[in-house]
Amino acid sequence: MFIVGSPIAAVAGGFAEPVIVALVGFGIIIVGGILLGVAGMTHRNPLPPPPPIQRPPTAPGGEGRPMELACPNCGAAPRNIDRFGIATCDYCQTRFLVR
């Protein structure tokens, strides 16, 4: 409205220079955009903090040595452990939860 309507009304009414009215309209749009941008930046939700680092489990009576994982089906070592704590056995391909 300020960009198109105000200059037309200004010329028709003869009360202001159309270029000045158009520049005021542009200024209002620019200031409004800046204010909306700044307001949007202040209301962002921060990410939650990362979980604390945990020490690996130790064997009972193992004097602080890490406990070795073994497959509950055959006793072999797991091939890999995914990010959800699911391990896959190297030997029998059994999947089990590591806690």
C-alpha positions in Angstrom: 0.0 0.0 0.0 2.8 2.4 0.9 4.7 1.7 -2.3 1.9 1.9 -4.8 -1.1 3.4 -3.1 0.4 6.3 -1.3 2.2 7.9 -4.3 -1.0 7.7 -6.3 -3.0 9.2 -3.4 -0.3 11.9 -3.0 -0.5 12.9 -6.6 -4.3 12.8 -6.7 -4.5 14.8 -3.5 -1.6 17.1 -4.2 -0.4 17.2 -0.6 3.0 15.5 -0.8 5.8 14.6 -3.1 5.2 11.0 -4.4 8.9 10.0 -4.1 9.0 11.0 -0.4 5.9 9.0 0.3 7.3 6.0 -1.5 10.6 6.2 0.4 8.7 6.4 3.7 6.8 3.2 2.7 10.1 1.4 1.8 11.6 2.6 5.2 8.6 1.2 7.1 8.9 -2.2 5.3 12.6 -2.4 5.9 12.3 -1.5 9.6 9.5 -4.0 10.1 11.5 -6.7 8.4 14.5 -6.0 10.7 12.3 -6.0 13.8 10.6 -9.3 12.8 14.0 -10.9 12.1 15.4 -9.8 15.5 12.3 -11.0 17.3 12.6 -14.4 15.6 16.2 -14.8 16.7 15.5 -14.2 20.4 12.8 -16.9 20.7 14.8 -19.9 19.5 14.7 -23.0 21.6 18.3 -24.1 22.6 19.4 -27.6 22.1 19.4 -29.8 25.2 22.9 -30.4 26.7 24.7 -33.6 25.6 24.5 -36.6 27.9 27.2 -37.0 30.5 30.2 -39.3 29.6 29.8 -42.7 31.3 32.6 -45.0 32.2 32.5 -48.5 30.8 31.2 -51.2 33.1 33.7 -53.1 35.1 33.8 -56.8 35.9 32.9 -57.8 39.5 36.1 -58.0 41.4 38.0 -56.9 38.3 39.9 -54.1 39.9 38.5 -51.5 37.5 39.2 -53.4 34.3 36.5 -53.0 31.6 34.1 -56.0 31.3 34.4 -58.0 28.1 31.2 -58.5 26.2 30.1 -61.9 25.1 27.2 -63.3 23.1 24.5 -64.8 25.3 24.0 -67.6 22.7 27.6 -68.8 21.9 30.0 -66.6 24.0 31.8 -65.0 21.1 32.7 -61.3 21.0 30.2 -59.0 19.3 31.1 -57.7 15.9 29.7 -54.2 16.3 27.5 -52.2 18.6 25.2 -49.6 17.1 24.2 -46.3 18.6 21.1 -47.8 20.3 23.2 -50.4 22.2 22.4 -53.4 20.0 25.4 -55.7 19.5 25.8 -58.3 16.8 27.7 -61.6 17.4 30.6 -62.4 15.1 30.0 -66.1 15.1 26.3 -66.8 15.2 24.9 -63.4 14.1 22.7 -63.1 17.2 21.7 -59.6 18.1 21.5 -58.6 21.8 21.1 -55.4 23.9 24.2 -54.2 25.7 23.6 -52.3 29.0 
